[in-house]
Amino acid sequence: MTLDLIKIRRDLHQIPEIGLEEFETQAYLLDRIAEITAGKDFVEQRTWRTGILVYLHGTAPEKTIGWRTDIDGLPIVEQTGLDFASKHEGRMHACGHDMHMTTALGLLDQLVQVQPKNNLLFLFQPAEENEAGGMLMYKDNAFGDWIPDEFYGLHVRPDLKVGDIATNTGTLFAGTCEVKITFTGKGGHAAFPHEANDALVAASYFITQVQSVVSRNVDPIEGAVVTFGSMHAGTTNNVIAETAFLHGTIRTLTMEMNLLTQKRVKTIAEGVAAAFDVELDLELKQGGYLPVENQPELAKELMDFFTAEEDVNLIDILPAMTGEDFGFLLSKVPGVMFWLGIDTPYALHHPKMSPNEAALPFAVENIGKFLKMKANQ
């Protein structure tokens, strides 16, 4: 069969769902997978919650090669104006996972035409954005004896052109850690501050002091990010706030630096709480969002392969501070992640992000060649 990649992508774009709620998406994927694999007796399939695993048994397997796509959307109101915009209010495929899924289906279609020598696993993974679905599946033993020996995956990138594939032989994405902090003092009248204990002032001092973590504790060659993007305190102008809530993120390129940064944020928060005599509730949640570290030899093999492909512009690229839960799987299984250019002016997670669909046939054709090579080594 010949897949209509554009139709599939547009179908999927209309039904974005939040992680672990991808029921309509899973049903659509299962229908397409059934069509692609019909009559192929060397193909097995499993599901895990809203995830799907498709396993191709090789003719003389020496290893299992894995390909992973994420399947969830984001809680964003779409503003693209497209005819095939999201039908789910307040949900959007603003991170390109519709492109990822379509590419995976196209690759599966290519690889089932002839039974490969090595085993192949296609993972359609839920909850990349919110619950680190890759980690959940691994810890729940969803892979069983299908765990790959090598794992590969891609992520679309708006500022790269169609035809660009970009990666490196080290860290591609940062590890992230979500930070939630609540300072609790004593509310009161603005005219009698001595009778209250202002949580908003404590939070403000913390926000100022925490800026010193990156400027004074992080090797400037290595880099880190500590950003608090949300602060909620108080109700009106003449009431002293009893509580102040801060929500932020830590991003680093190594686990060692992530743990150091977490420790410094915790120490500063505890110091501020003690200094202002307020109570502190601190939550540091890293979960499965570890740094995405490519295995150097496998990455070099992939980069050399695409460098030799006439249609591909291979870029050796610097790391990005974006996070990706594929980092957890790559901490367990050696592999490579890379960027795929989609040439659009709007960034990932932007309500107007709209990929150039010409990236789909390019990706399926060229990545298909790579996977066929790996499957028959």
C-alpha positions as CSV (number, residue, x, y, z in Angstrom):
1,M,0.0,0.0,0.0
2,T,1.1,3.6,-0.5
3,L,0.5,5.8,2.6
4,D,-1.0,9.3,2.1
5,L,1.4,10.9,4.6
6,I,-0.2,14.4,4.3
7,K,-3.7,13.0,5.0
8,I,-2.4,11.0,8.0
9,R,-0.6,14.0,9.4
10,R,-3.7,16.2,9.0
11,D,-6.0,13.6,10.5
12,L,-3.7,13.3,13.5
13,H,-3.3,17.1,13.8
14,Q,-7.1,17.4,14.4
15,I,-7.2,15.1,17.4
16,P,-4.5,16.2,19.8
17,E,-4.8,14.7,23.3
18,I,-3.0,15.2,26.6
19,G,-0.6,12.5,27.8
20,L,-2.2,9.2,28.9
21,E,-5.5,10.4,27.5
22,E,-4.6,9.7,23.8
23,F,-7.5,7.3,23.3
24,E,-8.7,8.7,19.9
25,T,-5.1,8.9,18.7
26,Q,-4.3,5.4,19.8
27,A,-7.4,4.1,17.9
28,Y,-6.4,5.9,14.8
29,L,-2.8,4.6,15.0
30,L,-4.0,1.0,15.6
31,D,-6.2,1.2,12.4
32,R,-3.3,2.5,10.3
33,I,-0.9,-0.1,11.8
34,A,-3.4,-2.9,11.1
35,E,-3.6,-1.8,7.4
36,I,0.2,-1.5,7.1
37,T,1.0,-4.9,8.7
38,A,-1.9,-6.9,7.3
39,G,-0.7,-10.3,6.1
40,K,2.7,-9.9,7.7
41,D,3.1,-12.9,9.9
42,F,6.4,-11.8,11.3
43,V,4.8,-8.8,13.0
44,E,3.5,-8.8,16.6
45,Q,1.8,-6.0,18.5
46,R,1.2,-5.0,22.1
47,T,-0.4,-2.0,23.8
48,W,0.4,-0.4,27.1
49,R,-2.3,2.0,28.3
50,T,-2.4,4.5,25.3
51,G,0.9,3.4,23.9
52,I,1.6,0.9,21.1
53,L,4.5,-1.4,20.5
54,V,5.0,-3.1,17.0
55,Y,7.6,-5.8,16.8
56,L,9.0,-7.1,13.5
57,H,10.7,-10.5,14.0
58,G,13.9,-10.7,11.9
59,T,14.9,-13.7,9.7
60,A,18.3,-14.1,11.5
61,P,18.3,-11.6,14.3
62,E,21.5,-10.5,16.0
63,K,20.0,-7.4,17.7
64,T,16.8,-5.4,18.0
65,I,16.7,-1.9,16.5
66,G,14.1,0.5,18.1
67,W,12.4,3.5,16.6
68,R,10.4,5.8,18.9
69,T,7.7,8.4,18.3
70,D,5.8,10.4,20.9
71,I,2.0,10.7,20.4
72,D,0.6,13.4,22.8
73,G,-0.4,17.0,22.3
74,L,-0.3,20.1,24.4
75,P,-2.9,22.2,26.3
76,I,-2.7,25.1,23.8
77,V,-5.4,26.9,21.9
78,E,-4.5,26.6,18.2
79,Q,-4.2,29.8,16.2
80,T,-3.0,28.5,12.9
81,G,-6.3,29.1,11.0
82,L,-5.7,25.8,9.1
83,D,-8.6,23.9,7.5
84,F,-7.5,20.9,9.5
85,A,-6.9,22.7,12.8
86,S,-7.5,20.9,16.1
87,K,-11.1,19.7,16.8
88,H,-10.3,19.3,20.5
89,E,-10.8,22.7,22.3
90,G,-7.7,23.8,24.1
91,R,-5.5,21.1,22.7
92,M,-3.0,21.3,19.9
93,H,-0.1,19.4,18.3
94,A,2.1,22.4,18.8
95,C,5.3,20.3,19.3
96,G,5.1,18.4,16.1
97,H,4.1,15.0,17.5
98,D,1.7,14.6,14.6
99,M,4.7,14.8,12.3
100,H,6.6,12.3,14.4
101,M,3.7,9.8,14.3
102,T,3.2,10.1,10.6
103,T,6.9,9.6,10.0
104,A,6.9,6.5,12.2
105,L,3.9,5.1,10.3
106,G,5.8,5.8,7.0
107,L,8.9,4.1,8.3
108,L,6.9,1.1,9.5
109,D,5.3,0.8,6.1
110,Q,8.7,0.7,4.4
111,L,10.3,-1.8,6.8
112,V,7.4,-4.4,6.7
113,Q,7.6,-4.8,2.9
114,V,10.5,-7.3,3.2
115,Q,11.1,-9.2,6.5
116,P,14.4,-7.7,7.9
117,K,17.3,-9.7,9.2
118,N,17.4,-8.0,12.6
119,N,14.4,-7.4,14.8
120,L,12.7,-4.0,14.7
121,L,10.6,-2.3,17.4
122,F,8.4,0.7,16.6
123,L,7.3,2.4,19.8
124,F,4.3,4.8,19.8
125,Q,4.9,6.4,23.2
126,P,2.3,8.4,25.2
127,A,2.8,11.3,27.6
128,E,6.1,12.8,26.5
129,E,5.1,16.3,27.5
130,N,3.6,15.7,30.9
131,E,4.4,12.4,32.6
132,A,7.6,11.0,31.0
133,G,5.8,8.1,29.3
134,G,9.0,6.5,28.2
135,M,10.0,6.1,31.8
136,L,6.6,4.9,32.9
137,M,6.7,2.2,30.1
138,Y,10.2,1.1,31.0
139,K,9.5,0.9,34.7
140,D,6.2,-1.0,34.1
141,N,8.2,-3.6,31.9
142,A,6.0,-2.7,28.9
143,F,8.9,-3.7,26.6
144,G,9.4,-7.2,28.1
145,D,11.8,-9.1,25.9
146,W,11.3,-6.6,23.1
147,I,13.7,-4.1,24.7
148,P,15.9,-2.8,21.9
149,D,19.7,-3.0,21.7
150,E,19.7,0.4,20.0
151,F,17.1,3.2,20.1
152,Y,16.5,6.0,17.6
153,G,14.1,8.9,17.4
154,L,13.7,12.4,16.0
155,H,12.3,15.8,16.9
156,V,11.1,18.4,14.5
157,R,12.8,21.8,14.6
158,P,11.2,24.9,13.2
159,D,14.4,27.0,12.5
160,L,16.0,24.3,10.3
161,K,15.1,23.8,6.6
162,V,13.4,20.8,5.0
163,G,16.3,18.6,4.1
164,D,18.3,19.4,7.3
165,I,19.1,16.6,9.8
166,A,21.0,17.8,12.8
167,T,22.6,16.0,15.8
168,N,25.9,15.5,17.6
169,T,27.9,12.8,19.3
170,G,27.2,14.0,22.8
171,T,24.3,15.7,24.6
172,L,21.5,16.9,22.3
173,F,18.8,18.1,24.8
174,A,19.0,19.2,28.4
175,G,17.8,17.4,31.4
176,T,15.0,19.3,33.1
177,C,13.6,19.5,36.6
178,E,10.3,21.1,37.6
179,V,10.4,23.2,40.7
180,K,7.4,24.1,42.9
181,I,7.8,26.3,45.9
182,T,5.3,27.6,48.4
183,F,6.3,30.1,51.1
184,T,3.7,30.4,53.9
185,G,3.7,33.3,56.4
186,K,0.9,35.2,58.2
187,G,-1.6,37.4,56.4
188,G,-2.7,40.8,57.7
189,H,-3.6,44.4,57.0
190,A,-1.2,46.4,54.9
191,A,-1.2,49.1,57.5
192,F,0.1,46.7,60.3
193,P,3.0,44.8,58.7
194,H,4.5,44.1,62.1
195,E,1.5,42.0,63.0
196,A,1.9,39.8,59.8
197,N,4.6,37.9,58.1
198,D,4.8,38.7,54.4
199,A,5.2,35.6,52.1
200,L,5.3,37.8,49.0
201,V,8.4,39.6,50.2
202,A,10.1,36.3,51.1
203,A,9.3,35.0,47.6
204,S,10.7,38.1,46.0
205,Y,14.0,37.8,47.8
206,F,14.2,34.2,46.7
207,I,13.6,35.1,43.1
208,T,16.4,37.6,43.3
209,Q,18.8,35.4,45.1
210,V,18.3,32.3,43.0
211,Q,19.7,34.2,40.0
212,S,23.1,33.7,41.6
213,V,23.0,29.9,41.0
214,V,23.8,30.1,37.4
215,S,26.1,33.2,37.6
216,R,28.1,31.9,40.6
217,N,27.8,28.1,40.9
218,V,27.7,26.9,37.3
219,D,30.8,26.6,35.2
220,P,30.2,29.2,32.5
221,I,31.6,26.9,29.8
222,E,29.0,24.3,30.8
223,G,25.9,26.4,31.4
224,A,22.5,25.9,33.1
225,V,19.1,27.5,33.2
226,V,17.1,28.4,36.3
227,T,13.8,30.1,35.3
228,F,10.7,30.8,37.4
229,G,8.0,31.6,35.0
230,S,5.1,31.8,37.4
231,M,4.5,33.6,40.8
232,H,1.2,33.9,42.5
233,A,0.7,35.8,45.8
234,G,-1.9,37.9,47.4
235,T,-5.4,39.0,46.6
236,T,-5.5,42.8,46.7
237,N,-3.4,45.9,47.3
238,N,-3.9,46.4,51.0
239,V,-3.7,42.8,52.3
240,I,-0.4,41.2,53.2
241,A,0.0,37.9,51.4
242,E,-0.1,34.8,53.6
243,T,1.2,32.5,50.9
244,A,3.3,32.8,47.7
245,F,3.6,30.1,45.1
246,L,6.5,29.9,42.6
247,H,6.7,27.5,39.6
248,G,9.9,27.1,37.7
249,T,12.3,24.9,35.8
250,I,16.0,23.8,35.9
251,R,17.7,22.8,32.7
252,T,21.2,21.4,32.4
253,L,23.3,19.4,30.0
254,T,24.5,16.8,32.5
255,M,22.9,15.0,35.4
256,E,25.8,16.1,37.7
257,M,25.0,19.8,37.0
258,N,21.3,19.2,37.4
259,L,21.7,17.7,40.8
260,L,24.1,20.5,41.8
261,T,21.6,23.1,40.6
262,Q,18.7,21.4,42.5
263,K,20.8,21.4,45.6
264,R,21.6,25.2,45.4
265,V,18.0,26.1,44.7
266,K,16.9,24.1,47.7
267,T,19.6,25.6,50.0
268,I,18.6,29.2,48.9
269,A,14.9,28.5,49.5
270,E,15.6,27.1,52.9
271,G,17.8,30.1,53.8
272,V,15.1,32.6,52.7
273,A,12.5,30.7,54.6
274,A,14.6,30.8,57.7
275,A,15.5,34.4,57.3
276,F,11.9,35.6,56.9
277,D,10.5,33.0,59.4
278,V,8.1,31.5,56.9
279,E,7.3,27.9,56.2
280,L,8.6,26.3,53.1
281,D,7.1,23.6,50.9
282,L,9.5,22.6,48.1
283,E,9.0,20.0,45.3
284,L,11.7,19.1,42.9
285,K,10.4,16.8,40.1
286,Q,12.8,15.5,37.5
287,G,11.1,12.2,36.7
288,G,12.2,10.9,33.3
289,Y,13.4,14.1,31.8
290,L,17.1,13.3,31.8
291,P,19.6,14.8,29.4
292,V,19.3,13.3,25.9
293,E,22.8,11.8,25.5
294,N,23.6,10.3,22.2
295,Q,25.9,7.2,22.2
296,P,29.0,8.6,20.4
297,E,29.8,5.6,18.1
298,L,26.2,5.2,17.0
299,A,25.8,8.9,16.5
300,K,28.9,9.0,14.4
301,E,27.6,6.1,12.3
302,L,24.3,7.9,11.8
303,M,26.0,11.2,10.9
304,D,28.3,9.6,8.5
305,F,25.4,7.8,6.8
306,F,23.4,11.0,6.3
307,T,26.4,13.0,5.3
308,A,26.8,10.5,2.3
309,E,23.1,11.0,1.3
310,E,22.8,13.5,-1.5
311,D,19.4,14.8,-0.4
312,V,20.4,15.4,3.3
313,N,22.1,18.4,4.7
314,L,23.7,16.9,7.9
315,I,24.5,19.5,10.6
316,D,26.7,18.8,13.6
317,I,24.7,21.0,16.1
318,L,25.2,22.3,19.6
319,P,23.0,21.1,22.4
320,A,19.7,22.8,23.1
321,M,18.1,23.5,26.5
322,T,14.8,21.9,25.5
323,G,13.8,18.8,27.4
324,E,12.7,15.4,26.1
325,D,11.8,12.2,28.0
326,F,13.7,10.1,25.4
327,G,16.6,11.0,27.6
328,F,15.4,8.4,30.1
329,L,15.3,5.6,27.5
330,L,18.7,6.6,26.2
331,S,20.0,6.3,29.8
332,K,18.9,2.6,29.6
333,V,19.5,1.8,25.9
334,P,22.3,3.3,23.7
335,G,21.0,5.3,20.8
336,V,20.6,8.6,19.0
337,M,18.1,11.4,18.7
338,F,18.3,14.0,16.0
339,W,16.5,17.1,14.8
340,L,14.4,17.2,11.5
341,G,14.0,20.6,9.8
342,I,10.4,21.7,9.2
343,D,11.1,25.4,8.2
344,T,8.4,27.4,10.0
345,P,8.7,30.9,11.6
346,Y,6.9,29.8,14.8
347,A,8.7,28.1,17.6
348,L,7.7,24.7,19.2
349,H,4.8,25.1,21.6
350,H,3.6,28.3,19.8
351,P,-0.1,28.4,19.0
352,K,0.7,29.2,15.3
353,M,3.4,26.5,14.9
354,S,2.8,24.9,11.5
355,P,5.4,22.6,9.9
356,N,6.2,22.4,6.3
357,E,4.8,19.0,5.3
358,A,7.4,18.5,2.6
359,A,9.5,17.2,5.6
360,L,7.4,14.1,5.7
361,P,8.3,12.3,2.4
362,F,11.9,13.5,2.9
363,A,12.1,12.0,6.4
364,V,10.4,8.7,5.5
365,E,12.6,8.2,2.4
366,N,16.0,9.1,4.0
367,I,15.5,7.7,7.5
368,G,14.0,4.6,5.9
369,K,17.3,4.0,4.1
370,F,19.1,4.3,7.4
371,L,16.8,1.9,9.3
372,K,17.0,-0.6,6.4
373,M,20.7,-0.5,6.7
374,K,20.6,-1.0,10.5
375,A,18.0,-3.8,10.1
376,N,20.1,-5.8,7.7
377,Q,23.6,-5.2,9.2
